[in-house]
Amino acid sequence: MTVQVPVPMLLGLNTLASLGPAEALAMKDSVISALTNHPFFKDIPLEPLAAAGTSLEESVRLTGAGDHSRIPDRSTHLALVIKELTRVAFHVQLQAIDQESQLHTAGLPFAERRTRVRRAPPTSATVLTGLEAVNLDAPGEVMLAADSQDHVLGYNFQFTKLDPAAEENWVDDAPGPHRGCKKIVIRDLDSLSRYSFRGRAIGDDAPGPWCKPVTISVT
C-alpha cells in the first residue's frame, strides 16, 4: 500500500537571493507592512530588517546621485537586506509549518511548485527510404543521400563490393553514426568497380532496419 504524503508549501528563498536593490527594498517594505502587529507572526523581530533597509536606501540614494564610490556599500547593504529577509522567511516558514494558510499573509514569495512531466515514449526508427548513390568528380568517391526521419538520433551507412547478401561483407563508412543523411561522401573506393550501399536510422530505443541496397558502378 502506497501512502502519499502532502508536500509542504515552501517560501521562495532562492527568489530572495536574486533581488536587486529596488526589488529588495520593495520586498522589505512588503514584509514589514505584512508582519507588523500580525496576530500570528507578532513575535518575529523586524528591527534588523528595517535597519538594513535604511542603510540600503541611503546607499541607493547616494549612488543614484552619481557617487560611484558608494557602489561597494550598496552591494554590502543589499546583501544584508537579503540576509535579513531570509532570516525572517525562515522564522515564518517554521512558525507556520502546521498552519500553511498563514504563509499567504507574510508578504514573502513562494517557491514554484514543480510538476512532473511525463516522458514521451521512445522514438522508433523506420526503414530508411529514398537512398541514392551518386558518383562524384574525383575517382573513387560516392555521395549518399536519403530521406530524413523526425526525432531520430542519427544514421548509419555501409558499403561493399562483394556479395551484398552476405552480412559479413558490409563495411561501415565511418566509426560512428552521422547526424544527418544528406551529402554523405565515401572516399577511397576502387574505381571501375560495382559497390552496394545501404543505410539505416537510429531511434531512441534501437537502430531501425537496414534499407534495401543500392548498387552502382563507381567511376
C-alpha positions as CSV (number, residue, x, y, z in Angstrom):
1,M,0.0,0.0,0.0
2,T,1.4,3.4,-1.0
3,V,0.8,6.4,1.3
4,Q,1.0,9.8,-0.3
5,V,2.5,12.4,1.9
6,P,1.5,16.0,1.0
7,V,4.3,18.3,0.0
8,P,4.6,21.3,2.4
9,M,4.1,24.8,1.0
10,L,7.5,26.5,0.8
11,L,8.7,30.1,0.6
12,G,10.9,31.0,-2.3
13,L,14.2,31.6,-0.6
14,N,16.0,31.3,-3.9
15,T,14.0,34.2,-5.2
16,L,15.3,36.4,-2.4
17,A,18.9,35.8,-3.5
18,S,18.2,37.2,-6.9
19,L,16.7,40.5,-5.8
20,G,18.2,43.8,-7.0
21,P,18.3,46.9,-4.7
22,A,14.9,48.3,-5.7
23,E,13.3,44.9,-5.5
24,A,14.8,44.1,-2.2
25,L,13.6,47.4,-0.8
26,A,10.1,46.8,-2.1
27,M,10.2,43.3,-0.6
28,K,11.4,44.7,2.7
29,D,8.5,47.2,2.8
30,S,6.0,44.5,2.0
31,V,7.3,42.1,4.7
32,I,7.4,44.8,7.4
33,S,3.9,46.0,6.5
34,A,2.5,42.5,6.5
35,L,4.2,41.3,9.7
36,T,3.9,44.4,11.9
37,N,1.3,43.7,14.6
38,H,0.5,40.4,12.8
39,P,-1.6,38.3,15.2
40,F,0.2,35.1,14.2
41,F,3.8,36.3,13.4
42,K,3.9,39.1,16.0
43,D,6.9,37.7,17.8
44,I,9.2,37.7,14.7
45,P,11.8,40.5,15.2
46,L,11.7,43.0,12.3
47,E,14.1,45.7,13.6
48,P,17.3,44.2,11.9
49,L,15.4,44.1,8.6
50,A,14.3,47.7,9.0
51,A,17.8,48.9,9.9
52,A,19.3,47.0,6.9
53,G,16.7,48.6,4.6
54,T,17.6,52.1,5.9
55,S,21.2,51.6,5.1
56,L,20.4,50.3,1.6
57,E,18.1,53.2,0.9
58,E,20.9,55.6,1.8
59,S,23.5,53.9,-0.4
60,V,21.0,53.7,-3.3
61,R,20.3,57.4,-2.9
62,L,24.0,58.3,-3.0
63,T,24.9,56.1,-6.0
64,G,21.8,57.4,-7.8
65,A,23.2,60.9,-7.3
66,G,26.4,60.0,-9.0
67,D,28.6,59.0,-6.1
68,H,30.0,55.8,-7.6
69,S,32.4,55.4,-4.7
70,R,29.4,54.1,-2.7
71,I,28.6,51.2,-5.1
72,P,30.5,48.7,-2.9
73,D,28.5,50.0,0.1
74,R,25.3,49.5,-1.9
75,S,26.3,45.9,-2.7
76,T,27.1,45.2,1.0
77,H,23.8,46.7,2.2
78,L,21.8,44.8,-0.5
79,A,23.4,41.5,0.8
80,L,22.4,42.5,4.4
81,V,18.8,43.1,3.4
82,I,18.6,39.8,1.6
83,K,20.2,38.1,4.6
84,E,17.6,39.7,6.9
85,L,14.7,38.8,4.5
86,T,15.9,35.2,4.5
87,R,16.1,35.2,8.3
88,V,12.5,36.5,8.6
89,A,11.4,33.9,5.9
90,F,12.9,31.1,8.0
91,H,11.1,32.2,11.1
92,V,7.8,32.5,9.1
93,Q,8.3,29.1,7.5
94,L,9.0,27.3,10.8
95,Q,6.2,29.1,12.7
96,A,3.6,28.3,10.0
97,I,4.7,24.7,9.5
98,D,1.3,23.4,10.8
99,Q,-0.8,26.4,9.6
100,E,0.3,26.9,6.0
101,S,-2.5,29.3,5.3
102,Q,-0.7,31.9,7.3
103,L,2.2,31.9,4.8
104,H,0.0,33.9,2.4
105,T,-0.2,36.8,4.8
106,A,3.6,37.2,5.3
107,G,4.4,39.3,2.1
108,L,7.0,36.8,1.0
109,P,7.3,35.0,-2.3
110,F,6.5,31.3,-2.7
111,A,8.7,28.6,-4.2
112,E,7.5,27.5,-7.6
113,R,5.9,24.0,-7.4
114,R,7.4,21.6,-9.9
115,T,5.2,19.5,-12.0
116,R,6.2,16.1,-13.1
117,V,6.5,15.9,-16.9
118,R,5.6,12.6,-18.4
119,R,8.4,11.4,-20.7
120,A,7.5,10.8,-24.3
121,P,7.7,7.2,-25.4
122,P,10.9,6.2,-27.2
123,T,11.0,7.0,-30.9
124,S,11.4,4.0,-33.1
125,A,13.2,4.4,-36.4
126,T,11.6,3.0,-39.6
127,V,13.1,1.7,-42.8
128,L,15.3,4.4,-44.5
129,T,13.8,5.5,-47.8
130,G,15.0,7.4,-50.8
131,L,18.6,6.2,-50.7
132,E,20.6,7.4,-53.6
133,A,24.3,6.9,-54.5
134,V,25.9,9.3,-57.0
135,N,29.5,9.3,-58.3
136,L,31.5,12.5,-57.7
137,D,34.1,14.0,-60.0
138,A,37.0,12.6,-58.0
139,P,37.8,8.9,-58.8
140,G,36.5,6.5,-56.2
141,E,34.2,9.0,-54.4
142,V,30.5,8.5,-54.0
143,M,27.9,10.7,-52.3
144,L,24.9,9.2,-50.5
145,A,21.6,10.8,-49.6
146,A,18.3,9.5,-48.1
147,D,15.0,10.8,-46.8
148,S,15.4,12.1,-43.2
149,Q,13.3,10.9,-40.4
150,D,11.9,13.1,-37.5
151,H,13.1,12.5,-33.9
152,V,15.9,10.0,-34.7
153,L,19.4,10.2,-33.2
154,G,21.4,9.7,-36.4
155,Y,22.1,7.5,-39.3
156,N,24.5,4.6,-40.3
157,F,25.7,3.8,-43.8
158,Q,27.6,0.8,-45.1
159,F,29.1,-0.3,-48.4
160,T,30.5,-3.5,-50.0
161,K,31.9,-4.5,-53.4
162,L,31.3,-8.2,-52.5
163,D,28.0,-10.1,-52.4
164,P,25.5,-7.8,-50.6
165,A,23.5,-10.8,-49.4
166,A,26.3,-11.8,-47.0
167,E,26.1,-9.8,-43.9
168,E,29.8,-10.1,-43.1
169,N,30.7,-8.3,-46.3
170,W,29.4,-5.0,-45.2
171,V,31.8,-2.2,-44.1
172,D,30.8,0.8,-42.0
173,D,31.6,4.1,-43.9
174,A,32.5,5.8,-40.6
175,P,33.4,4.8,-37.0
176,G,30.2,6.3,-35.6
177,P,26.8,7.5,-36.8
178,H,26.1,10.6,-38.9
179,R,23.8,13.3,-37.5
180,G,22.2,13.7,-40.9
181,C,21.5,11.6,-44.0
182,K,22.4,14.1,-46.8
183,K,25.7,14.6,-48.6
184,I,27.4,11.6,-47.1
185,V,30.7,11.2,-49.0
186,I,32.5,7.9,-49.1
187,R,36.1,8.1,-50.5
188,D,38.9,5.7,-51.5
189,L,36.7,3.2,-53.3
190,D,38.1,1.2,-56.1
191,S,37.3,2.8,-59.5
192,L,35.6,0.8,-62.2
193,S,34.1,-1.5,-59.5
194,R,30.5,-2.2,-58.6
195,Y,29.6,-1.2,-55.0
196,S,26.4,-1.7,-53.0
197,F,25.3,0.8,-50.4
198,R,22.7,0.7,-47.6
199,G,21.7,2.8,-44.6
200,R,19.5,2.9,-41.5
201,A,18.2,5.4,-39.0
202,I,18.9,5.2,-35.2
203,G,15.9,5.6,-32.9
204,D,15.8,6.3,-29.2
205,D,15.3,2.6,-28.4
206,A,17.3,0.9,-31.2
207,P,18.6,1.2,-34.8
208,G,16.0,0.7,-37.5
209,P,16.3,-2.0,-40.2
210,W,18.8,-1.6,-43.0
211,C,17.2,-0.4,-46.2
212,K,17.3,-2.2,-49.5
213,P,20.9,-1.9,-51.0
214,V,21.5,0.4,-53.9
215,T,24.2,-0.7,-56.4
216,I,26.2,1.4,-58.8
217,S,29.4,1.3,-60.8
218,V,32.0,3.5,-59.1
219,T,33.9,5.7,-61.6
